[in-house]
Amino acid sequence: MSDPQAPAYNVLLRGLHWLMFLLIVVAAAGGIATHYLKHEDPLFDQVMLAHKSLGLTLCGLVLLRVLIRIFGGTPPYKPALGPFNEKVAALAHVLLYAAMIGLPVTGYVMSMASKHEFAAFGLWPVPNYIPASEGLAKIGDVGHYLLAVLLG
């Protein structure tokens, strides 16, 4: 039985965690849906815009979580995991955060290198810092796919 007095993540961080989970599920569903839609279908552009916009939003939220973890720390595991399990859990967290940052970064590289610039949520133009390049677009595409499979 867990100790109700033991430190835990505060309600805002738990809310951020579940908000990100929900956004990841919706973004993943959008990414999968684009593979079943024809590029000529008007819905394709709307789904892709939502997918990219959510990806950028999630990248910002992950960076926020990283800063919170760095400066705010984390509560101890309940019950204590032991040194080996704590190291494995820490490695799993690092890999998870790397994937959650890597997915939007590889998506950005793929989009911008393919000359598919966009405005986030149709409102804010996303600056393009990536030169047009089939090679870079392919690297972004493969990286994006592999990270999505790893997270999925």
Secondary structure, 3 states (H helix, E strand, C coil): CCCCCCCCCCHHHHHHHHHHHHHHHHHHHHHHHHCCCCCCCHHHHHHHHHHHHHHHHHHHHHHHHHHHHHHHCCCCCCCCCCHHHHHHHHHHHHHHHHHHHHHHHHHHHHHHHCCCCCEECCCEECCCCCCCCHHHHHHHHHHHHHHHHHHC
